Amino acid sequence: MAWNEPGGNDQDPWGGRKGGDGPPDLDEALKKFQEKLNGIFGGGSGGGSGSGGGFSSSLLGLLLVGALVVYGLFGIYQVNEQERAVVLRLGVYHDTVGPGLHWNPPLIDQVFPVNVTKVRSRSARGQMLTQDLNIVDVTLSVQYEIGDVKSFVLNVRDPESSLVQATDSALRHVVGSSPMHEVLTEGREKIAIEVQTRLQAYLDSYQTGISLGTVNVEDTSPPREVQAAFDDVNKAREDEERLKNEAQTYSNGILPEARGAAQRVIEEAMAYREQVVAKAEGEAKRFEQLLTEYRKAPKVTRERLYIDAMQEVMSNSSKVMVDVEGGNNMLYLPLDKIIGSSSKPVTSGRADEVSPDVIREIADQVADQLRRESINNTRRREVR
């Protein structure tokens, strides 16, 4: 039941009895509350001043322990696998820690974790002046990683902002040293390599701790106001390149053919030379053999040579003109008709060759004809 209801023994919650018209004694209530707390925490039920001192010492100890626990818990942190952390102690560089669970005293150490495996990207775009005083629009992208965590955290206030400015500076320097047609056509890869080399040198001199991966020139184009003229220039350059390729193709086709024809002529000339030399050597040997036979039998050999010569001449001619000595008329012998009317077969393998028998027959007919002509001429002179 409530303390102020009938039957409540007229006691208040602080241990006093109901009575009087004034309010309860607060000092006495606090004293009783402290005694109860001392009983709970082992302070006993001693006197008033002793009990108050024990309670204050115990509470202070608990507060200190709790504060230490909380302080220690606040100092625990974890570094992920892809991160590295820079630790500053009282504002001075202390250590660089790797992945895992670590503890550093709060309010004394500062921890700056940085992702060192993530590939970051920045882009730069702007109008730039080339070496030949033309304006081009260039778009460039830079991929980079954090190579030195300590330098990235401590040496530069804003490393990525420095990267953007250094990229713009390096790009303008390289483009300003290149002619327009290289920037817009085949020189883009070379420009990207030069920009990467120069930009990495800038970042190393600034000690930013940034390591470049790749630099790509994504787009290069002239200003829109001169796009039509630039297209005409590109078309003319393509026509020039096409004509060069056609000329080179024609050259590659005609030169081997000319070399082959020249080699063929050389081979034919060498073959003809070998043939002529071999034939001359054979004729010389045959003449030496004939000379030997001629020395043995001059008359027979001479007649044989004459017959062979006549055979060769007659086999290549179908008409013979004979000038009769002492007469005014020239004798004409149609050998082709004589050969055609002859009943003897041709012994040679070719139709236009004359066999020795036919030649002898022709020679006999010629001799008879000449004899008759001579007799007729003698009779005419006698009659006169």
Residue pairs with C-beta under 8 A, 6 or more apart in sequence:
1 7
1 8
2 8
3 11
3 12
3 13
4 18
10 17
10 18
10 19
11 17
11 18
12 18
12 24
14 24
14 25
14 28
14 29
14 32
15 28
15 29
15 32
16 24
16 25
16 28
31 48
34 51
34 52
34 55
35 45
35 51
37 43
37 55
38 44
38 45
38 46
38 51
38 54
38 55
39 45
41 54
41 55
41 58
42 58
43 51
43 54
43 55
43 58
44 51
44 54
45 51
46 54
71 105
71 106
72 103
74 106
75 103
75 104
75 105
75 106
75 109
76 101
76 102
76 103
77 85
77 101
77 102
77 103
77 104
77 111
78 100
78 101
78 102
79 85
79 97
79 98
79 99
79 100
79 102
79 113
80 99
80 113
80 115
81 99
82 99
82 115
82 116
82 117
82 118
83 99
83 113
83 114
83 115
83 116
84 96
84 97
84 98
84 113
84 114
84 116
84 149
85 96
85 97
85 102
85 111
85 112
85 113
85 114
85 149
86 93
86 95
86 96
86 111
86 112
86 114
86 149
86 150
86 153
86 154
87 93
87 94
87 95
87 96
87 97
87 104
87 109
87 110
87 111
87 112
88 94
88 109
88 110
88 111
88 112
89 104
89 108
89 109
90 108
91 110
93 150
93 154
94 109
96 149
96 150
102 111
104 111
112 153
114 146
114 149
114 152
114 153
115 146
116 145
116 146
116 147
116 149
117 145
118 145
119 143
119 144
119 145
119 213
120 143
120 144
120 145
120 160
121 141
121 142
121 143
121 144
122 141
122 142
122 144
122 160
122 163
122 164
122 167
123 139
123 140
123 141
123 142
123 218
124 139
124 140
124 141
124 142
124 164
124 167
124 168
124 171
125 137
125 138
125 139
125 140
126 137
126 138
126 168
126 171
126 172
127 135
127 136
127 137
127 138
127 223
128 135
128 136
128 137
128 138
128 171
128 172
128 175
128 176
129 135
129 175
129 176
130 136
130 175
130 176
130 178
130 179
130 180
130 183
131 176
131 177
131 178
131 179
131 180
132 179
132 180
134 180
134 222
135 222
135 223
136 175
136 180
136 183
136 184
136 220
136 221
136 222
136 223
137 219
137 220
137 221
137 222
137 223
138 171
138 175
138 183
138 217
138 219
138 220
139 217
139 218
139 219
139 220
140 167
140 171
140 192
140 195
140 215
140 216
140 217
140 218
141 215
141 216
141 218
142 163
142 167
142 199
142 212
142 214
142 215
143 212
143 213
143 214
143 215
143 216
144 163
144 210
144 211
144 212
144 213
145 210
145 211
145 213
146 152
146 209
146 210
146 211
147 209
147 210
147 211
148 209
148 211
149 209
150 209
151 207
151 208
151 209
152 159
152 208
152 209
152 210
153 209
155 206
155 207
155 208
155 209
156 162
156 206
156 207
156 208
159 208
159 209
159 210
162 203
162 206
162 208
163 203
163 208
163 210
166 199
166 202
166 203
166 206
167 195
167 199
169 202
170 195
170 198
170 199
170 202
171 195
173 198
174 191
174 194
174 195
174 198
175 183
175 191
178 187
178 191
180 222
181 187
181 233
181 237
182 190
182 191
183 191
183 220
184 220
184 221
184 222
184 230
185 234
188 217
188 220
189 217
191 217
192 215
192 216
192 217
193 215
195 215
195 217
196 212
196 214
196 215
199 212
199 215
200 211
200 212
203 210
203 212
221 227
222 230
290 301
290 305
293 301
294 301
294 302
307 356
307 359
310 359
311 354
311 356
311 359
314 320
314 335
314 354
314 359
314 362
315 352
315 353
315 354
317 335
318 334
318 335
318 336
319 332
319 333
319 334
319 335
319 336
320 332
320 333
320 335
320 366
321 330
321 331
321 332
321 333
322 330
322 331
322 332
322 333
322 366
322 370
323 330
323 331
324 330
324 331
324 370
324 373
324 374
324 377
326 374
326 377
327 373
327 374
327 377
329 373
331 369
331 370
331 373
333 362
333 366
333 369
335 354
335 362
338 362
338 365
339 354
339 358
339 362
342 358
342 361
344 355
344 357
344 358
344 361
346 353
346 354
346 355
346 358
347 355
347 356
347 357
348 354
348 355
354 362
